[in-house]
C-alpha cells in the first residue's frame, strides 16, 4: 500500500490584496502629482499676471510723467487722477480722437485721453476682470487688514498711486462680484507728483 503525502508548496507571486494596495498607492501618488502640476500652472499664470500688471503700471506712470501740463492742473481737472475702471462693470471703452505726442496740434488733454484709452484697453486685454484706480493716496496699505485698499486718502504729501487688481485663481483668495471683496494686488506710486 502506498501512502501519498500531499505537500503544500508556498505560493509565489502577488495576491489580489497586494495588487489592490499597490494600485491604491499608485492612484494617490498620481493624484498628488496632478494636483502639484495644477498648482504649478496656477502659480505660473499668477506670476505672469503680476509681471503684466507691474509693466502696465510703469507704462501709465511714464505717460503721467510725460504729460506735465496735465499734471499741473488740480486733481479735479487732471484726467489721470480721475481713472477708476472696472472691466466687469464698465461698458466698452469710448475711443477718443487718437492724438500722439509726435503730432504738432495735439493738446495735453487730447494726449491724456488717448493715453488713458490705450492703457485701459491693454489692461482689459491682459488681466482677467481687471480693475484700476489712479488717485492721490497717503495710505494705500491698510495695516489692520494687511492689504492694499481701493479707497483713496488724499492729504499731506499724498502722491499719485496707480492701483491694479484682477481676478485671481488662487484657491485661498475668494473674489466675488462686489467691488470691495478683493483688494488691489499692486500699487505703484508716481513719485514726482507728490505734493
C-alpha positions in Angstrom: 0.0 0.0 0.0 1.2 3.3 -0.9 0.6 6.4 1.1 0.6 9.6 -0.7 1.5 12.6 1.2 0.3 15.9 -0.1 2.7 18.6 0.4 1.7 22.2 0.3 4.0 24.4 -1.5 4.5 28.1 -0.7 2.8 30.2 -3.3 5.0 32.8 -5.0 3.6 35.9 -6.7 1.2 38.5 -5.7 -2.1 38.1 -4.1 -5.1 40.1 -5.2 -5.0 42.2 -2.0 -1.3 43.2 -2.6 -2.2 44.2 -6.2 -5.1 46.4 -4.9 -2.9 48.1 -2.3 -0.3 48.8 -4.9 -3.0 50.2 -7.2 -4.4 52.5 -4.5 -0.9 53.8 -3.6 -0.2 54.5 -7.3 -3.5 56.3 -7.7 -3.0 58.5 -4.7 0.5 59.3 -5.9 -0.8 60.2 -9.4 -3.5 62.4 -8.0 -0.9 64.3 -5.9 1.3 64.7 -8.9 -1.6 66.1 -10.9 -2.5 68.5 -8.1 1.1 69.7 -7.8 1.1 70.2 -11.6 -2.1 72.3 -11.5 -0.8 74.4 -8.6 2.4 75.0 -10.6 0.4 76.1 -13.6 -1.7 78.4 -11.4 1.4 80.0 -9.8 3.0 80.4 -13.2 -0.2 82.2 -14.5 -0.4 84.4 -11.4 3.3 85.3 -11.9 2.6 86.3 -15.5 -0.4 88.5 -14.3 1.9 90.1 -11.7 4.5 90.9 -14.4 1.9 92.3 -16.8 0.3 94.5 -14.0 3.7 95.9 -13.0 4.6 96.6 -16.6 1.2 98.3 -17.2 1.5 100.4 -14.1 5.0 101.5 -15.1 3.7 102.3 -18.6 1.0 104.6 -17.2 3.4 106.2 -14.7 5.6 107.2 -17.7 2.6 108.6 -19.5 1.7 110.6 -16.4 5.2 111.9 -16.1 5.4 112.9 -19.8 2.2 115.0 -19.7 3.4 117.7 -17.3 0.7 120.2 -18.4 -2.0 117.8 -17.3 -0.2 117.1 -14.0 0.0 120.8 -13.1 -3.8 121.0 -13.1 -5.9 120.5 -10.0 -6.8 116.9 -9.3 -10.4 117.6 -10.3 -9.3 118.8 -13.8 -6.5 116.3 -14.2 -7.7 113.4 -16.4 -5.1 111.0 -14.9 -6.4 111.5 -11.4 -9.9 110.5 -12.4 -9.1 107.0 -13.6 -11.4 104.5 -11.9 -12.1 101.4 -14.1 -13.6 98.0 -13.5 -13.8 95.8 -16.6 -16.5 93.7 -15.1 -18.9 96.6 -14.6 -17.8 99.4 -17.0 -19.0 99.0 -20.6 -17.0 99.2 -23.7 -14.3 101.9 -23.7 -15.2 105.0 -25.7 -12.5 105.6 -28.2 -11.4 109.2 -28.2 -9.8 111.1 -31.1 -6.3 109.5 -31.1 -3.6 112.0 -30.7 0.0 111.2 -30.2 2.9 113.2 -28.7 4.6 113.5 -32.1 1.6 115.4 -33.5 2.1 119.2 -33.6 -1.5 120.1 -32.9 -2.0 117.7 -30.0 -3.2 119.3 -26.8 -2.3 117.9 -23.4 -6.0 116.9 -22.8 -6.2 115.0 -26.2 -2.9 113.3 -25.4 -4.1 112.3 -22.0 -7.4 110.9 -23.3 -5.5 108.9 -26.0 -3.0 107.6 -23.4 -5.7 106.6 -20.9 -7.8 104.8 -23.6 -4.8 102.8 -24.9 -3.7 101.9 -21.4 -7.2 100.8 -20.2 -7.5 98.7 -23.4 -4.2 97.0 -22.7 -5.3 96.5 -19.0 -8.6 94.9 -20.1 -6.8 92.6 -22.7 -4.0 91.4 -20.4 -5.7 90.9 -17.0 -8.8 88.9 -16.2 -11.6 91.1 -14.7 -9.1 94.0 -14.4 -9.7 96.9 -12.2 -7.6 100.1 -11.9 -7.8 103.2 -9.8 -5.4 106.2 -10.0 -5.6 108.8 -7.3 -3.7 110.7 -4.6 -3.4 108.4 -1.6 -1.5 109.0 1.6 -2.0 105.4 2.8 -2.7 102.8 0.1 -1.9 100.0 2.6 -4.4 99.1 5.4 -2.3 97.7 8.2 -5.3 96.3 10.1 -6.4 94.2 7.1 -2.9 93.6 5.9 -3.8 94.5 2.3 -3.9 97.3 -0.2 -7.1 99.3 -0.5 -9.1 100.7 -3.3 -10.1 103.8 -1.4 -8.0 106.9 -1.7 -7.0 109.1 1.3 -5.6 112.3 -0.1 -3.8 114.7 2.3 -0.5 115.9 3.4 2.2 114.8 1.0 0.0 112.3 -0.8 1.4 111.3 -4.1 -0.2 109.7 -7.1 -0.7 106.0 -6.8 -1.6 103.5 -9.5 -3.6 100.6 -8.1 -4.3 97.5 -10.2 -6.3 94.3 -9.3 -7.6 91.3 -11.2 -9.4 88.1 -10.8 -7.1 85.7 -9.0 -7.4 81.9 -9.4 -5.7 81.2 -6.1 -7.9 78.9 -4.0 -7.0 80.9 -0.9 -8.3 84.1 -2.4 -12.1 84.5 -2.8 -13.2 87.1 -5.3 -16.8 87.9 -5.7 -18.6 90.5 -7.8 -18.6 93.1 -5.0 -16.1 95.9 -5.5 -14.6 95.7 -2.1 -14.3 91.9 -2.0 -10.8 91.8 -3.5 -8.0 94.3 -2.7 -5.6 95.6 -5.3 -2.7 93.3 -6.0 -0.2 96.0 -6.8 0.1 99.8 -6.0 2.8 101.8 -7.6 3.5 105.4 -6.6 4.2 108.1 -9.2 6.8 109.9 -7.1 7.4 113.2 -8.9 3.8 114.2 -8.3 3.7 114.2 -4.6 2.5 117.4 -3.1 
